[in-house]
């Protein structure tokens, strides 16, 4: 039998006892002490790794870029590939529905949650380039999502319950497949109606060239569209603030948290290409974030008995900085409780933000703190919002096209009850080549939580950290365009109570076989004394040439391009 989730109790705040993530309240980013991504219910987090450019052999044919997912299971010793054995999943194999097809990119995005409430987490797999057949017509790149259900016997499996294949042509799913919708581009998981079953939010960022989000609700039978009807959200939906515009990319990024601590998860939706009107000017691609609050009826935007939906952008209602063309505010999201007050907070990537020194496209992260009324930026009932960039108290300094803030992931790496924030800086320059060129090796910055929220001065919490492949004790070493930090995943892989950080390096070369861009994943283990560290336990470097890992590394596989919470976000065709 699968293990049930743990309780999370917060201190009494203003005579109001706050209770979050009891058995019936599960989240995409679990609360302190809760196990995330545990497919076999043994109490250790497991790691799903997207390999969306994997070539699959079907008979005598090689199917280019069909895509696959590797799964490593956790243990007392951390992630391993022998007991339980690792898994290698792709379409048409071992009962997985559909068949491998050219440029499907199965595994492009990933999401974990317990959709049928059996205590074992399940895996949603985005296949946004999937072609869908409608009658006699093939709809190219309409997109799909596949779901593998967990079990205490084998972990992920495809028979009991059966796996699922979801698309906009499936019975009960709203809307219809259209060319280049990219259904499944982004995934996020939470319990939006508080019934104890996790629900799945699916980004469809090119829907009608403006974007949409589809929501499937969980049940004892898993995801379904009948007992609780599915939802189809866009910026022309009733009650939604703003209006649908071409190439807004509504739904390109998603995150889930309980921002008002009412026991219903809420959904943050990135709209990174949103144009913002400032006076008489239209600021192109400044970006925005839309918030839908959960309720007994699921996500809603009418403000009845729960907060009304919100539209956040720079310069609005206390949010620091001003909208600028090409900032892309909302270009990654991560929810966590950084000040441990019981209300989840939201970190927002602004990966093309100009630095305070004038450096172009250095990137930034803004943080909105949760409160009884939901997210706020005026310091009423919660800390004021924050604006983070490299430099000052934050290690390293701003450099052109670093992409600080793409991606983001939250977890409690030092087990102190405050969530911490890992910030990908995937184009960070670490070394110079012989010609003096700097070459996008990549890095990850970690900001630690405290009673005042995220901090980097080491006064009210641990000092921030700056990790890269040339950091002392790290396995491997920095190489040109490795893109260390291009994706991030968080889980407690060794069950010691401190979250650990998986870091995608999707362009890592497999040097033993001279393979280019095969990809790898580095793992840093958390500790209560030092947070993330590389000695006890030792860090790990995983690839398809690692002992025991199924399949083998190949040129351009991009192993690690997607992890359980984030994926390297390629250009969305317009």
Secondary structure by P-SEA (a helix, b strand, c coil): cbbbbbbbbbcccccccccccccccccccccccccccccccccbbbbbbbcccbbbbccccccccccbbbbbbbccccccccccbbbbbbcccccccccccccccccccccccccccccbbbbbbbcccbbbbccccccccccbbbbbbbcccccccccccbbbbbccccccccccccccccccccccccccccccbbbbbbbccccccccbbbbbbbcccccccccbbbbbbccccccccccccccccccccccccccccccbbbbbbbcccbbbbccccccccccbbbbbbbccccccccccccccbbbbccccccccccccccccccccccccccccccbbbbbbbccccccccccccccbbbbbbbccccccccccccccbbbbbccccccccccccccccccccccccccccbbbbbbbccccccccccccccccccbbbbbbbccccccccccccccbbbbccccccccccccccccccccccccccccccbbbbbbbcccccccccccccccbbbbbbbcccccccccccbbbbbcccccccccccccccccccccccccccccccc
